[in-house]
Amino acid sequence: MKRRDFIQSTALAGGGLFTIGSIEGCINPPTSRIGEENKKNYPGFEFDEITIPFLQSRMISREFTSRKIVELYLDRIKEIDSDGPGLNSILQLNPDAISIAENLDKERHTGKVRGPLHGIPVLLKGNIDTADKMFTNAGATALAHSVAKKNAFLVQQLINAGAVILGKTNLSEWANFRSTRSSSGWSSVVGQTRNPYIIDRSPCGSSSGSGVAVSANFCTVAIGTETDGSIVCPSSINGIVGIKPTVGLVSRSGIIPISHTCDTAGPMARTVTDAGILLGAITGRDKADRSMNNIPEGAVYQDYTQFLDLNGLVGSRIGIARSFFNLNEAVDRIIENAINLMKKNGAVFIELTDYKVPEDVNNAQWLVLLYEFKAGVNNYLASLSADNHIKSLKDIIEFNKANALTAMPFFGQEIFELAEKKAGLDSKEYLDALDLMKRMAGPDGIGKMINDKNLDAIIAPTGGPAWTIDLINGDHFTGGSSTPAAMSGYPSITVPAGFVHGLPVGISFFGKAFSEPKLIKIAYAFEQVSKARRKPEFIPTLDMSLNHGG
């Protein structure tokens, strides 16, 4: 199976139609054009679109406590996620969340505030270890009741920062690395997550639940993970900000792996400010993660909000990766409008007509993922407690076969079976593929383009609007731009850019390794002049008899 075939089955982007209008019309079209009769009216939520700084100001003034904030979010989750339209974004809630919040309130009252996340509820993707009363199962029936021995490194960082771990979010089972015909946001543990803008549309994956929960205001911020597209695609499709950090900036210890070369965790938030706050809390050197062994001095920050700059577009040199355009004319118009808006605010753009990922490099990535998944998941499973009977990828394959009605009711596990056939990480096939992928995507790819053109960042459409959920045939979409940053291990940020028939579309900014400060500066400035984010309205389906406009 070629890498291109894999990309066509792991939910990177979608397609749709768009009505041309002004930049203001593209970014904030009147919601009445969606069709009032198609909306469901849910009571207004006190914390709709609330940010971390706002919540902190209210806790400082004692208008709110962390406990009250947690309780309000839990009520909202029950009203909209469990009941109501049933978005199904939550895998499990933390039964100790309220007591944790109470303890943090006590600390605050004694004058101890750990930082900007003190008392703030955070949701975690369901493949991240927590040593508490929650399970870590990647949405898979085979690990449904798996209990981690200790917190993932980033989870401990969040706890140390005073965050309240509110719960875990649903995901594309095994982070979308089980079948070529999977449905993004579906897991055999809790079923299908749904898009909050139009409910019968995909949330993309694999960090589906995190994207939906943030967008639907079930939390302030969440953590997602990405191998290729799994933070930026659900962020784009759910109308939020997503940061895929440089591999090595955030520890992967305690995260169920796919690829130690490409995997990373990162923030998902409604604003660049909140994403920057969360990123600073989860950075830190972890000796158990070998990707952190060679981090350059001064490349890691605990405060990324220092790079928020309203004038961040002024003088910025940005390359336009044209090879990721022409997949959807509606999306292209949105991105062209965004480019024009950034030009008006001082950015300089350079056309990159020859920038693309060669087919042999795509194929190399596919091989790398197969080899590294087998090695990584075997190591992870072997580290679990003795009472866990799943100890290897082979065990998972056999469990799924024996429990096919519950574990595989809609699609199979052919990716697992391909990975199981691979040899060890000393294989020449693997080593050659790894060298080609990293070299061509990084130093001879993004790195070379940025150096040759003296760029601060490269932009492209993150992907298209959400497609209809199809559990029988799987995902269907047109493409996305996540692969260069994924292969190279370089950072990317997606920010809301506009809407196609009421469905969000994002724009991606990517750059060289550890260029997060520069990308955050540019992304924040664009966010502030575009104001493209708007909250979802939980519309059941698209009424094709209407002209929905932007």
N, C-alpha and C positions, 0 to 999 in steps of 0.2 A: 504494500500500500504506500503510495507516495504522500509526501507531506502536504501537497496541495489538496489531496483528497481528505486528509485529516482536518485541514483548515476549514473545508466545506462542511465539516460535521461537528465543529466545536464552538459555534455561536459567536462569531466575531462581528457580524453586522447584518443589516436588513435593508429592504427596499421600500419605496413608496412614491407618492405623487405630491406635488407642492404647487401652491398658487403664488406667483411672483408678486412681491409687494415691496414696500420700503423696508429699510433695515429695522425700523421700529415695528413694522407689521410682521416681519419674519420672527422677531424675537419675542414680542408680546402681543400676539393677535387677540382680538376680543374673544373671550371664552364662549360668548353666546353663539358663535358660529359653529360650535361643536354640535348643537342640537339640544335644547333644554329638556325635551321629552326623554332624552336618553340618559339623563343624569340621575343619580340617586343622591338625595340630600341627607347628609350626615351632620350632626351638630358640630359647630365650630369648636376647635380644640385650642385651649389656652396656650399651648406650646407650638402651634403651627409656625414653622420657619424660624424657631428660636435658635440662637447661637450660643456657643460656650461663653463668650464674654458677657452676654446678657444674663445668662443663668448665674454666672459668678457674681455679677453686680446685685442680683436679687438675693443671693445667699448672704452676701456681705451686709446688705441692708436688713436682713432677716425677714424679708417678705416671703421667701421660700426657704425650706430646708431641703437637704438632699433626699430625705425620706419622702417628703411631699412630691418632689420631682419624680422619684422612682414610682410612687403610687400612681401619679397621673399618667406616666408612660405605660404602666401595666394595664390601667383601665383602657387606654387608647388601643393597645394591642388586642385586648379582648373584644373591644367594640368593632374594630375594623379588620384585624387579621384573622382572628378565630371565628368571629361572627361576621355580621355585615357582608361586605363583598367577598370575604374569605380569601385574602391574598396569600395566606399560608407561607409567610416569610420566616416564621419563627420555628426553629427545630425544637428548642427547649428553653424554658425560663429558669433562671437561677433562684431556687427556693430561699436562698439566704440574702437576696438582693436588698430587701428592706432592712434587715439587721446590719448589713454592711454599711448601708447609708446612715443608719442611726449612729453607728460608731464614728463615722466620719463627721457627722454633725457635732458629736461630743468633742472631737478634736478641734473643730473650728471654734467652738465656744470657749475652749481653753487657750485660743490664740494660735493654734497650730494649723497652718494651711500648707499643704504639700506642694501646691502649684496650680496651674490653670485648670487641671482636670479634677481637682479635689471635689468629690461629691457628684461628678458628672457620670450619668449612665452610658455605658459603652456595650455594644453588641459585638460578638465574635463569630466569625464563620465557623461552621460545625466541624472543621478539620483541624482545629487548634486545641491543644491539650489544656485542660484545667483540672487541678487537683482539688475538686470540690464535689458537690452532689450531682453534677451534670456529667453526661457521657460525651466521649469524643469518638464519633463514628463515621464521619465523612458522608453522612446520609445513607450508609449502607447497612442493610439488614444483617450482614455477616458480622458487623461490629456494633450492632444496635445498643448493647449495654456495656460497651468497653469503657473502663475507668482508667484514666491516666494516673501514673505514679506521682507526677509533679507537674507544676505549671510550665507551659511553654515559656521560654525566656521573655518574649514580648509581653505575655500575660503578667508575669511578675513585675515587669517594668510598669505596666499600667496600674497594678495594685500599689506599687511603691509611689506612684504619682497621685494616688488617691481616687482613681476611677472606680466606679461601681460596675462590676461585671453583671450586666442585666440578664444576659442569656446568650444562646447560640442561634445562629441563623441557618435556615435551610440552604442547600447548595445543589448544584448539579452533581449527582452521586459520583464519589471518587474524583471530584473536581473535573468532571467531564472527560475522564480518561478511561472509560470502560467500553464504549461502543461508538461506531461511526454513525449510528442512527439514533443517538440520544436526543432527548428533549431538554433544553436548558432549563434549569430550575426544578427538575424532577428528581426525587430521591425515593428509594423504596421504604424509607422510614416514615416520612410524612406526606409524600406525594408531590404535586405540582405547585410551585410558586407562580404567582400571576402578576402581571404588570399593573401598577396602580393607576396609570393613565387610562388605559383601555384594558379591561380585565381579561379579555380572551386573547391578549397579546403576550408574547414571550418577555420575561424579565432579563433575558440573556444570562450567561453564566461564565465561570462557575460560581462566582460570588453573588448569586442571584438574590438570596435572602437579605444579604447585607445591603445591596443596592436598593431593593424594594423598601426595606425597613427604614432606611435613612430618608428616602424620597417621601414616604407616606407619613413621616414624622412619628415613628415609633421609638425613636431614640435621637440623640443629638448627633452622634457619630458612630461608625462601625469599622471593624477591621475586615478586609478581604484578603485573599491571596491570589497570586497570578503566576502562571507558567507562560501562557501566551494569550492575552486578552481577557483574562478572568477578573481583573479589576476594572479595566478601562471600558470594556463592552457593557457590563451591567451598569456602570456609572453613566455612560452616555445614554443608554436606552431608558434609564430611569431618571434622567434629568438632574444628575448630581455631579459633584467633583470627585475624581478618583486619582490618587497618586500611586503609580507603580515605581517604587524606588529603585535605585541602583542595587543590583545584587551585591550583598555585603554590607549594606547600610542598616538593614533590619535582620535580626537573627531568625533563622528557620528552625532552630531547635524546638522540638515539641509540636511540629506541624506535620501532619501526614503528607509525605512527599510525592512529587512526580519526578522532578529533575533538580538535582543539586546545582546544576549549571544555570538554570533559568528561573527556578522558584524564588518568590519573595512574598512577603506580606506588606500591606500598605493601607493607608487611610481612605475611607469613603465618607464624604460629608456633603452638606448642602452648600458650603462656601469654601473658598480657598483658605480663608483665615482659620476655620475650624480644622480643615485638613492639615494645615501647617502646625497647629497646636498638637494634634494627635501624632503627627510624624515625629515631632521632637520628643514626645513621651516614650516612643517605642524604639528609638535608636539607642545604641550602646553596644560595647564590645562584648561578645560572647565567645569564650575560648572553645566551646563545644561546636561552633559553626566555623568550619575551615574557610568559608568565603570571607570571613572577617580578619583573616591573618595578615593580609597585605593592604589594609585600608590606608591611604595616604594620610599623613599628619594634617590635621585641620579640615578633614573632609566631612566630619560628623559634627552635627550641632544638636543641642538640646532645645534650642529656640529658633524655629524657622519663621516665626512671625516678624523677626527683624528684617526679613527680606520683602515684606509686603510694601509695595511702592506704587502709589497712584500714578506716578509718572514713569512706570516701568517700561512702557512701550517706546518712550522717547529715545531715539537713536539705536534701538534694538535692531539687529540684522537677523532677519528670519527667512529661512529657505522654505519654499513651497514644494512639497513632494508630489509632483503632478501624477506620478504613476499610481497614486492611490485615489485619484479622481476618476470621473467617467464611469462610475459604477451605478450612479443614480443621479439624474439631472437635478432633482429637487434638492438633494444634499449638496451638490456642487454649488447651487445658487446660494444656499445658506452660508457655505464657507467663503464664497466670493464676497458676500456682503460683510462677513466678519473681517476679511482681509481689508476691504475698503475702510471699514470702521477703524481698524488698527492703524492704517496708513494716515487717517485723519488725526490720529493721536500720536504720531511721530515715529511709527515703525517703518523700517526700510525692508522691502521684500526682494528676494532673489529667486528667480525661477530655477528649479532643479528638474529639468526634463529627463535627465538620464539616470535618476536615482531609483533603483529597484532591487529586489532580492532575486538573484539568479535561481533557476530551477534546481540546480545541483545543490545549492545551499539549503533550499526548502527541504529537499530529500535528506540532507545531512541532519537537519534538525529533527526530523521524524525518527531517524535511527537513534540519535542521542536520547530522545525522550523514551523510546522503548527500552533501551539498555538501562538508563538511569532509574526508570520507574521500577523495574524488577529488582535492582540492587537496593534502591531506597526503601521500597515498601517492605521487602524482606527484612531489612535492618530494623525498621520501625516496629513491625509486628513481633520480631524476636525480642524486643525490649519490653513488651507488655507483660503484665503480671502472669504468674504461672497458671491461674485459673482461666485465662483466655485461651480457647482451643484453636483459634486461628493464628497460625505462626508463620505463614508464608503466602506468597501469591498463589502457589499451587493449592493451598488450603482454601483460599477465597474462591478460586475457580470451581473446585469440587463442591463447596458449600452452595454456591449459586446454582449449580446443576441440580443438586439435591433439593433445593428450595426454589425452583424456577418460577412457580406460580406467584410467589411473593417477592422474590429478588429480581426476577427478570420478566415481568408480565408484558412489557412493551418492546424491549430491545435487548440484545444479547451482550456478550462480553468478548468480542473478537479482538479488541485491543489488548485485553489481559492475556489472551491466548497467544497473540503475536509476541508480546513481551516475555512471556514464560519460555518461549523457544530461544531467546537470546542467551549468549554466553556471558562471561564476566566482563568487568570493566577494564581488563587487560587485553581484550580482543582488539586486533588491528582494525577491524571494520569500525568499531566504536571510536577508537583513538583518532583515526583518520577523519571520521565524520565530525568529531568534536573540534579538531583543529580547523577544518574548513569552515564550519559554522561560526565559531568565535572570531576567526580572523576576518572573514568576508563581511560579517555583520557589524563588527566593532571597528578595529583600526583601519580596515580597508573599506568600510561601509559608512556608518554614521560619523565615525571619527574623522575619516578622510574628507568627507563632504564638508563637515563643519570647519576643518582646518583649511582646506583649499579655498573655501568661499568666505572665510572669516565670519562665521555665523555664530549667533548666540543660541539659536534653536532652529528646529525644523517643524513645520506644521503639516497636518493632513486631516481629512475627516476621520474621526474615530471609527465611524461605521454608519450604517443606515438606521432608519426607524425600526421599531419592533415588528416582527412577523407574527402571524397567528400561531398559537400553540397547536401542535400536531403530534400527539403521542404515538400515532401509528407510523407516520413517515419520518418523524424527527424534525430538526430545525431546517429552515430554508431562508437564505439570506444572500446578499450580494458580495460582501467582502468587508475588509477592515484594514487598519494600518498598524496593528499592534506588533507584528512579527519582527521588524528590525530591532526595536528596543528589547523584545523578549529574547531574541537570539544573542544579542550582544551583552545582555545584562545591564543595559543602560536605562536611565530613568525616562518616564513619560508621565504627563499629566493631561487628563481630559477635563474640559470645562463645558457646561451647556452653551450651545450656540444658536439654537432655534428649534422650530417645530415643523413637522410634516403631518398634516391632518391631526393635530393634537398630540402627536407622539414626539418625544424629545430626540434631538440629535446633538452630538458633542463634537468639539474640535480638540485634537491632540497636539501637544507641544512636547517634543522629545529632543534630547541632547546627549552630550558625552557623559561618561561615568562621573558620578558625584557632582553633577551640575544642577542639582535640585534647587539651590538658592537662586540661580539665574532663571530657571523655569518657573519657579513660584513667583518671582518678581513679574515676569511677563504675563503669566496666567492670571494673576491677581489684577493687574492693570486692565487686561481684557475683560475680566469678569465685571469690574466696576463700571466700565463704559458701556457694556452690552446689557447687563442685567437680564440675562436670558432665562434664568431659572424661574419657574412658577410651579406652585404645588399641584399635585394630581387631584382629580375630581372623581375617580373611581367610576368611570363610564363603562357600562357592561360590554358594549360592542360598538364598532364603527357603523354608523348609519350611512350606507353608500348612496342614499337618495339625496343627501345634503351636500352642499359645497362647504367643506370644512375649512378651507383656506389653510393658513399656517398653523 
